[in-house]
Amino acid sequence: MSNATDYPERTFAQDKDPYVLDPANIQEPPTSLAGSLKFLGPGMITSAAVVGSGELLTATTLGARVGFMLFWLVFVSTFVKVWVQIELARWSISTGQPAITGYNRVPPRIAGRGWMAWLVLLMFLQFLMGQAGVISASAFAFSTLFPIGGDPYSLLSIGVWVGLLAAIAIGVHLTNSYAVLENISTVLVVLVTAFAVVVVFLLQGTPFAWTFGDVGDGLRFQIAAGALGVALSMFGMTGVGAGEITAYTYWCVEKGYAAWSGPNDGSDAWRARARGWIRVMKMDAWVSWIVYTISTAAFYMLGAAVLNPQGLEPEGNAVMTTIASIFSTVVGEWGAVVFLLGAGVALFKTILANVPSLGRQTANTLSVFGAFDWTDKPVRDRWMRVIMIVLPLSWAILGTVVRSPLQLVIIAGILNAVFLMGLAISTLYLQRAETDPAVRDGMGFQAILIVSAIAIFAVGVYSLYGELMKAIGG
């Protein structure tokens, strides 16, 4: 056992199993701010998944739709969700288990499995649709800059770029190493966040310059008549979603927070260690919140300052080409190149983070349904590696050949809305049923957590209603 000043392991050793709470792996948590900062990392992987498709495409589109009016909601929507993220990760650290293992124990049970386990199984459709769109959008940006075969938007050029990106994603994750993923994610998150901020400041000195008065107006709590639906959509689209909150538990375990805490033997020593590593986890979650909130705010400002005054409300890939053409006109061709290159990297970063994230969630779900024993590390690693090859290939094929699968999009939207609701319910259940009371926070945290869970559940209800209306043509 190491003492509190050595810190021999800042990332859990790959040859050990982080999902097994072995007393031999116990490590005392850092007690200083500087010491805690050395053990951050899971949040950067979460930020890599968040700062990309959701922020670049959806936040920019929302800014284009309503201008600076709902700028304040960027901070509220990202802030509220962190509390559920922290609480689910607290349960994971205290038990050593990932989220989907816990979801399977949330009643009521259907055919021997928790209802949330069945929902996660259905969520694979939503994962498939969403990531196919992301890899296609990233390929779109790179193909615009470096077309293959002449026409940048031809099936050939987009298809080659999609295939290349899928191959890179598979190659990066062949080692299935948490440390490699954390390092790559940290570098890319810093680069993309810097890119988002630089792009916003590039607007100054152009006809689309923003002022601090615009920002101040956007920070006033206001919702114009008829904008409630946009506000609720924005709450659901920005910040961490149900998938990212679920994935965060895997990264906290694989970082080592649970294994370093050790098995819960009911002792004061375990409580002190667990609370210490939970404290580090909370710092990690809040640092990542700062990072992806800055990026979200920057992309929102881009839409509010450039697109909204012109009455433009492009969606999907048109967001990128529209803003790139504006930069080309008012800044110069180099501005468009910088934007498209940054956009492509931002979107591809989401793929790099979601291949291992969804690979773990898929494998964990299959284990819950009896495909293999999750506690058998060699078998678990083999399943993960195979899944992390199959997933990007599936996304690449779908992202290349399917253009507007409307019914699949509607079904995926319904499942995502229900997943949000299930996440809120499951987090509160697992906290009450399984998290050791000795490592919970006080009434203040509990009150904010309940508000956060209710808000997430309400947005899920609203989203479900909207998707059902689309399904029946209402």
C-alpha positions as CSV (number, residue, x, y, z in Angstrom):
1,M,0.0,0.0,0.0
2,S,1.4,3.4,-0.9
3,N,1.4,6.4,1.3
4,A,-0.2,9.8,0.5
5,T,2.9,11.4,-0.7
6,D,4.2,8.8,-3.2
7,Y,1.4,8.7,-5.8
8,P,3.2,5.9,-7.8
9,E,0.1,5.4,-9.9
10,R,-1.6,8.3,-11.5
11,T,-3.5,6.0,-13.9
12,F,-4.4,2.5,-13.0
13,A,-1.9,-0.1,-14.3
14,Q,-3.2,-1.7,-17.5
15,D,-2.2,-5.2,-16.4
16,K,-4.5,-5.0,-13.4
17,D,-8.3,-5.1,-13.4
18,P,-9.8,-1.8,-12.2
19,Y,-13.2,-3.5,-11.9
20,V,-11.9,-5.8,-9.2
21,L,-11.6,-4.2,-5.8
22,D,-8.4,-5.9,-4.6
23,P,-7.0,-4.6,-1.2
24,A,-3.5,-4.9,-2.8
25,N,-4.4,-1.9,-5.1
26,I,-5.4,0.5,-2.3
27,Q,-3.8,3.9,-2.6
28,E,-4.4,6.9,-0.4
29,P,-6.0,9.9,-2.1
30,P,-4.1,13.2,-2.4
31,T,-4.9,15.8,0.2
32,S,-3.8,19.0,-1.6
33,L,-5.1,20.8,-4.6
34,A,-1.9,20.3,-6.6
35,G,-1.9,16.6,-5.7
36,S,-5.6,16.2,-6.8
37,L,-4.9,17.9,-10.1
38,K,-2.4,15.2,-11.0
39,F,-5.2,12.6,-10.8
40,L,-7.7,14.2,-13.1
41,G,-8.5,12.7,-16.5
42,P,-11.9,11.0,-16.8
43,G,-13.6,14.3,-17.4
44,M,-11.3,15.1,-20.4
45,I,-12.6,11.9,-22.1
46,T,-16.2,13.0,-21.3
47,S,-15.4,16.5,-22.7
48,A,-14.0,14.9,-25.8
49,A,-17.4,13.3,-26.4
50,V,-19.3,16.4,-25.5
51,V,-17.3,19.1,-27.3
52,G,-17.9,18.1,-30.9
53,S,-21.1,17.2,-32.6
54,G,-23.5,18.6,-30.0
55,E,-21.7,21.9,-29.6
56,L,-20.5,22.6,-33.1
57,L,-23.8,21.7,-34.9
58,T,-26.6,22.1,-32.3
59,A,-25.3,24.9,-30.2
60,T,-24.5,27.0,-33.2
61,T,-27.9,26.2,-34.7
62,L,-29.7,27.2,-31.5
63,G,-27.7,30.5,-31.4
64,A,-28.8,31.1,-35.0
65,R,-32.4,30.5,-34.1
66,V,-32.8,32.8,-31.1
67,G,-29.7,35.0,-31.1
68,F,-28.1,35.9,-27.7
69,M,-31.4,35.7,-25.9
70,L,-30.9,32.2,-24.4
71,F,-27.1,32.5,-23.9
72,W,-27.7,32.2,-20.2
73,L,-29.2,28.8,-20.7
74,V,-25.9,27.4,-21.9
75,F,-24.5,27.8,-18.4
76,V,-27.7,26.6,-16.7
77,S,-28.1,23.5,-18.8
78,T,-24.5,22.3,-18.5
79,F,-24.4,23.2,-14.8
80,V,-27.6,21.3,-13.8
81,K,-26.6,18.0,-15.3
82,V,-23.2,17.7,-13.6
83,W,-24.9,16.9,-10.3
84,V,-26.4,13.7,-11.6
85,Q,-23.1,12.9,-13.3
86,I,-21.3,13.2,-10.0
87,E,-23.8,11.2,-8.0
88,L,-23.8,8.3,-10.5
89,A,-19.9,8.3,-10.4
90,R,-20.0,8.4,-6.6
91,W,-22.1,5.2,-6.6
92,S,-19.6,3.7,-9.1
93,I,-16.5,4.5,-7.0
94,S,-18.2,3.2,-3.8
95,T,-19.2,-0.1,-5.4
96,G,-16.5,-0.5,-8.1
97,Q,-19.2,-1.1,-10.7
98,P,-20.0,0.7,-14.0
99,A,-23.4,2.2,-14.7
100,I,-25.1,-0.4,-16.8
101,T,-24.3,-3.1,-14.2
102,G,-26.3,-0.9,-11.8
103,Y,-29.0,-0.1,-14.2
104,N,-29.7,-3.9,-14.4
105,R,-30.7,-3.8,-10.7
106,V,-33.2,-0.9,-11.0
107,P,-36.7,-2.3,-10.5
108,P,-39.1,-3.3,-12.0
109,R,-37.5,-6.4,-13.6
110,I,-38.7,-7.7,-17.0
111,A,-37.8,-11.3,-17.9
112,G,-35.1,-11.4,-15.3
113,R,-33.4,-8.1,-16.2
114,G,-33.9,-4.6,-15.0
115,W,-36.0,-2.4,-17.3
116,M,-33.2,0.0,-17.8
117,A,-31.0,-2.9,-19.1
118,W,-33.6,-3.5,-21.8
119,L,-33.7,0.2,-22.6
120,V,-29.9,0.4,-23.0
121,L,-30.2,-2.6,-25.4
122,L,-32.6,-0.6,-27.5
123,M,-30.4,2.5,-27.2
124,F,-27.9,0.9,-29.5
125,L,-30.1,2.1,-32.3
126,Q,-29.8,5.7,-31.1
127,F,-26.0,5.3,-30.7
128,L,-25.7,3.9,-34.2
129,M,-27.7,6.8,-35.8
130,G,-26.0,9.5,-33.8
131,Q,-22.4,8.4,-34.4
132,A,-23.0,7.7,-38.1
133,G,-24.1,11.3,-38.4
134,V,-21.0,12.5,-36.6
135,I,-18.5,10.6,-38.6
136,S,-20.3,11.7,-41.8
137,A,-20.2,15.3,-40.7
138,S,-16.5,15.1,-39.9
139,A,-15.8,13.5,-43.3
140,F,-17.9,16.3,-44.9
141,A,-15.6,18.9,-43.4
142,F,-12.3,17.2,-44.5
143,S,-13.7,16.4,-47.9
144,T,-14.6,20.1,-48.4
145,L,-11.0,21.0,-47.8
146,F,-9.4,17.9,-49.5
147,P,-11.8,16.5,-52.0
148,I,-11.1,13.1,-53.6
149,G,-12.1,12.6,-57.2
150,G,-12.9,16.2,-57.8
151,D,-16.4,16.7,-56.3
152,P,-16.0,17.2,-52.5
153,Y,-19.6,16.1,-51.8
154,S,-19.6,13.0,-54.0
155,L,-20.2,9.6,-52.6
156,L,-16.6,8.7,-53.5
157,S,-15.0,11.6,-51.6
158,I,-17.3,11.4,-48.6
159,G,-17.0,7.6,-48.5
160,V,-13.2,7.6,-48.7
161,W,-12.9,10.1,-45.9
162,V,-15.4,8.2,-43.7
163,G,-13.4,5.0,-44.3
164,L,-10.2,6.8,-43.4
165,L,-11.6,8.2,-40.2
166,A,-13.0,4.9,-39.2
167,A,-9.6,3.2,-39.8
168,I,-7.9,5.8,-37.7
169,A,-10.4,5.4,-34.9
170,I,-9.9,1.6,-34.9
171,G,-6.1,1.9,-35.0
172,V,-6.0,4.3,-32.1
173,H,-8.1,2.0,-29.9
174,L,-6.5,-1.4,-30.7
175,T,-4.6,-1.3,-27.5
176,N,-7.8,-0.7,-25.5
177,S,-5.6,1.5,-23.1
178,Y,-7.3,4.0,-20.8
179,A,-4.0,6.0,-20.5
180,V,-3.7,6.4,-24.3
181,L,-7.4,7.5,-24.5
182,E,-7.0,10.0,-21.7
183,N,-3.8,11.6,-23.2
184,I,-5.3,11.9,-26.7
185,S,-8.6,13.3,-25.3
186,T,-6.8,15.9,-23.2
187,V,-4.8,17.2,-26.1
188,L,-7.7,17.3,-28.5
189,V,-10.1,18.9,-26.0
190,V,-7.5,21.7,-25.3
191,L,-7.0,22.2,-29.1
192,V,-10.7,22.3,-29.9
193,T,-11.6,24.5,-27.0
194,A,-8.9,26.9,-28.1
195,F,-10.2,26.7,-31.6
196,A,-13.7,27.6,-30.5
197,V,-12.6,30.6,-28.6
198,V,-10.3,31.8,-31.4
199,V,-13.0,31.5,-34.0
200,V,-15.3,33.7,-31.8
201,F,-12.7,36.4,-31.5
202,L,-11.9,36.2,-35.2
203,L,-15.4,37.8,-35.6
204,Q,-14.2,41.1,-34.1
205,G,-13.3,43.6,-36.7
206,T,-15.8,42.0,-39.1
207,P,-19.4,43.0,-39.8
208,F,-20.4,40.2,-37.4
209,A,-18.5,41.5,-34.4
210,W,-20.3,41.0,-31.0
211,T,-20.2,43.3,-28.1
212,F,-20.2,42.8,-24.3
213,G,-23.6,44.4,-24.4
214,D,-24.8,41.5,-26.5
215,V,-23.3,39.1,-24.0
216,G,-24.8,41.0,-21.1
217,D,-28.3,40.9,-22.7
218,G,-27.9,37.2,-23.3
219,L,-27.1,36.6,-19.6
220,R,-30.4,38.0,-18.4
221,F,-32.9,35.3,-17.5
222,Q,-35.4,35.7,-20.3
223,I,-37.4,33.5,-22.7
224,A,-39.4,35.2,-25.4
225,A,-42.9,34.2,-26.3
226,G,-42.8,31.0,-28.4
227,A,-39.2,30.2,-27.4
228,L,-40.0,27.7,-24.6
229,G,-39.7,24.7,-27.0
230,V,-36.3,26.0,-28.2
231,A,-35.2,26.5,-24.6
232,L,-36.1,22.9,-23.6
233,S,-34.4,21.5,-26.7
234,M,-31.3,23.5,-25.9
235,F,-31.3,22.1,-22.4
236,G,-31.4,18.6,-23.7
237,M,-28.8,19.1,-26.4
238,T,-26.1,21.0,-24.6
239,G,-23.7,19.6,-21.9
240,V,-23.5,16.0,-20.9
241,G,-26.2,13.7,-22.0
242,A,-27.4,10.4,-20.7
243,G,-24.7,8.5,-22.8
244,E,-21.9,10.7,-21.5
245,I,-23.1,10.5,-17.9
246,T,-23.2,6.7,-18.2
247,A,-19.8,6.5,-19.8
248,Y,-18.2,8.7,-17.1
249,T,-18.6,5.8,-14.6
250,Y,-16.4,3.6,-16.7
251,W,-13.7,6.2,-16.9
252,C,-13.8,6.8,-13.2
253,V,-13.3,3.1,-12.5
254,E,-10.6,2.6,-15.1
255,K,-8.7,5.7,-13.9
256,G,-8.5,3.8,-10.6
257,Y,-10.7,5.8,-8.2
258,A,-12.7,2.7,-7.1
259,A,-9.8,0.3,-7.0
260,W,-7.6,2.8,-5.0
261,S,-10.5,3.2,-2.6
262,G,-10.6,-0.6,-2.1
263,P,-13.4,-2.9,-1.2
264,N,-16.0,-1.5,1.3
265,D,-15.1,-3.3,4.5
266,G,-17.1,-0.9,6.6
267,S,-14.0,0.6,8.2
268,D,-13.3,4.2,8.8
269,A,-10.2,3.8,6.6
270,W,-12.3,2.8,3.6
271,R,-14.7,5.7,4.2
272,A,-11.8,8.2,4.3
273,R,-10.2,6.8,1.2
274,A,-13.5,6.6,-0.7
275,R,-14.4,10.2,0.2
276,G,-10.9,11.3,-0.8
277,W,-11.2,9.8,-4.2
278,I,-14.7,11.0,-4.6
279,R,-13.5,14.5,-3.9
280,V,-10.9,14.1,-6.7
281,M,-13.7,12.8,-9.0
282,K,-15.8,15.9,-8.2
283,M,-12.9,18.2,-9.0
284,D,-12.5,16.3,-12.3
285,A,-16.1,16.7,-13.2
286,W,-16.2,20.4,-12.5
287,V,-12.9,21.0,-14.5
288,S,-14.4,19.2,-17.4
289,W,-17.6,21.2,-17.0
290,I,-15.6,24.5,-17.3
291,V,-14.0,23.2,-20.5
292,Y,-17.1,22.1,-22.3
293,T,-19.1,25.0,-21.1
294,I,-16.5,27.4,-22.6
295,S,-16.7,25.5,-26.0
296,T,-20.5,25.4,-25.9
297,A,-20.7,29.1,-25.2
298,A,-18.3,29.9,-28.0
299,F,-20.2,27.9,-30.6
300,Y,-23.5,29.4,-29.5
301,M,-22.0,32.9,-29.8
302,L,-20.9,32.0,-33.3
303,G,-24.5,31.2,-34.3
304,A,-25.9,34.2,-32.5
305,A,-23.5,36.7,-33.9
306,V,-23.1,35.5,-37.5
307,L,-26.2,33.6,-38.5
308,N,-29.0,35.1,-36.5
309,P,-28.7,38.7,-37.7
310,Q,-28.9,37.4,-41.3
311,G,-31.9,35.2,-40.6
312,L,-30.0,32.1,-41.4
313,E,-30.8,28.9,-39.6
314,P,-28.8,26.1,-41.3
315,E,-28.9,22.6,-39.9
316,G,-26.5,19.8,-40.0
317,N,-23.5,20.1,-42.3
318,A,-24.9,23.3,-43.7
319,V,-23.9,25.0,-40.5
320,M,-20.2,24.3,-41.4
321,T,-20.4,25.4,-45.0
322,T,-22.4,28.5,-44.3
323,I,-20.1,29.8,-41.6
324,A,-17.0,28.8,-43.6
325,S,-18.3,30.8,-46.6
326,I,-18.9,33.8,-44.4
327,F,-15.3,33.6,-43.0
328,S,-14.1,33.3,-46.6
329,T,-15.9,36.5,-47.5
330,V,-15.1,38.7,-44.4
331,V,-11.8,37.3,-43.2
332,G,-10.3,35.6,-46.2
333,E,-9.9,32.1,-47.5
334,W,-7.6,31.2,-44.7
335,G,-10.4,31.8,-42.2
336,A,-12.7,29.3,-44.0
337,V,-9.8,26.7,-44.1
338,V,-9.2,27.2,-40.3
339,F,-12.8,26.8,-39.5
340,L,-13.4,23.7,-41.6
341,L,-10.2,22.1,-40.3
342,G,-11.1,22.8,-36.7
343,A,-14.7,21.6,-37.3
344,G,-13.5,18.3,-38.8
345,V,-11.1,17.7,-35.9
346,A,-13.8,18.6,-33.3
347,L,-16.3,16.2,-34.8
348,F,-13.7,13.4,-35.2
349,K,-12.7,13.9,-31.6
350,T,-16.2,12.8,-30.6
351,I,-15.8,9.6,-32.6
352,L,-12.4,8.9,-30.9
353,A,-14.1,9.3,-27.5
354,N,-17.2,7.4,-28.3
355,V,-15.6,4.3,-29.8
356,P,-14.2,3.1,-26.4
357,S,-17.1,4.7,-24.5
358,L,-19.9,2.9,-26.5
359,G,-17.6,-0.2,-26.8
360,R,-17.7,-0.5,-23.0
361,Q,-21.4,0.2,-22.7
362,T,-22.2,-2.3,-25.4
363,A,-19.9,-5.0,-23.9
364,N,-21.3,-4.4,-20.4
365,T,-24.9,-4.7,-21.7
366,L,-24.1,-7.9,-23.5
367,S,-22.5,-9.3,-20.3
368,V,-25.7,-8.3,-18.4
369,F,-27.6,-10.5,-20.9
370,G,-25.3,-13.4,-20.3
371,A,-22.9,-13.2,-23.3
372,F,-19.8,-13.4,-21.0
373,D,-18.6,-12.8,-17.4
374,W,-17.8,-9.1,-17.0
375,T,-15.4,-9.9,-14.2
376,D,-13.2,-12.0,-16.5
377,K,-10.7,-9.4,-17.7
378,P,-9.1,-11.2,-20.7
379,V,-12.6,-12.2,-22.0
380,R,-13.9,-8.7,-21.4
381,D,-11.0,-7.1,-23.2
382,R,-11.5,-9.4,-26.2
383,W,-15.1,-8.4,-26.4
384,M,-14.3,-4.7,-26.2
385,R,-11.7,-4.9,-28.9
386,V,-14.0,-6.7,-31.3
387,I,-16.8,-4.2,-30.6
388,M,-14.5,-1.3,-31.1
389,I,-13.8,-2.5,-34.6
390,V,-17.4,-3.3,-35.4
391,L,-18.8,0.0,-34.2
392,P,-16.8,2.5,-36.3
393,L,-17.2,0.2,-39.3
394,S,-21.0,0.2,-38.8
395,W,-21.0,4.0,-38.4
396,A,-18.9,4.4,-41.5
397,I,-21.3,2.3,-43.6
398,L,-24.4,3.9,-42.3
399,G,-22.9,7.4,-42.5
400,T,-22.0,6.9,-46.2
401,V,-25.0,5.2,-47.7
402,V,-28.0,6.5,-45.6
403,R,-29.0,10.1,-46.2
404,S,-32.4,10.8,-44.5
405,P,-33.6,7.8,-42.5
406,L,-36.5,9.7,-41.0
407,Q,-38.2,6.9,-39.2
408,L,-35.0,5.7,-37.6
409,V,-34.2,9.3,-36.5
410,I,-37.7,9.5,-34.9
411,I,-37.3,6.1,-33.1
412,A,-33.8,7.1,-31.9
413,G,-35.2,10.4,-30.6
414,I,-37.9,8.6,-28.7
415,L,-35.4,6.2,-27.1
416,N,-33.0,9.0,-26.2
417,A,-35.9,10.8,-24.4
418,V,-36.8,7.7,-22.4
419,F,-33.1,7.1,-21.6
420,L,-32.9,10.6,-20.1
421,M,-35.9,9.8,-17.9
422,G,-34.5,6.4,-16.9
423,L,-31.1,7.9,-16.1
424,A,-32.6,10.3,-13.6
425,I,-34.7,7.6,-11.9
426,S,-31.8,5.1,-11.8
427,T,-29.3,7.6,-10.3
428,L,-31.7,8.4,-7.4
429,Y,-32.5,4.7,-6.9
430,L,-28.9,3.6,-6.8
431,Q,-28.0,6.4,-4.5
432,R,-30.6,5.4,-2.0
433,A,-30.3,1.6,-2.4
434,E,-26.5,1.0,-2.8
435,T,-24.3,4.1,-2.2
436,D,-22.9,3.9,1.3
437,P,-24.4,6.7,3.4
438,A,-20.9,7.4,4.8
439,V,-19.7,8.8,1.4
440,R,-22.8,10.8,0.5
441,D,-22.8,14.6,0.7
442,G,-25.1,16.7,2.8
443,M,-28.6,18.0,2.4
444,G,-27.5,20.9,0.1
445,F,-26.1,18.6,-2.5
446,Q,-29.1,16.3,-2.1
447,A,-31.5,19.2,-2.8
448,I,-29.6,20.2,-6.0
449,L,-29.3,16.6,-7.1
450,I,-33.1,16.2,-6.9
451,V,-33.7,19.4,-8.8
452,S,-31.2,18.2,-11.4
453,A,-32.9,14.8,-11.7
454,I,-36.3,16.4,-12.0
455,A,-35.1,18.8,-14.7
456,I,-33.5,16.0,-16.7
457,F,-36.7,13.9,-16.3
458,A,-38.9,16.8,-17.4
459,V,-36.8,17.4,-20.5
460,G,-37.0,13.7,-21.3
461,V,-40.8,13.9,-21.1
462,Y,-40.9,17.0,-23.3
463,S,-38.6,15.4,-25.8
464,L,-40.7,12.2,-25.8
465,Y,-43.8,14.2,-26.5
466,G,-42.2,16.0,-29.4
467,E,-40.9,12.8,-31.0
468,L,-44.3,11.1,-30.6
469,M,-45.9,14.1,-32.3
470,K,-43.4,13.7,-35.2
471,A,-44.2,10.0,-35.4
472,I,-47.9,10.5,-35.8
473,G,-47.5,13.5,-38.0
474,G,-48.8,16.0,-35.5
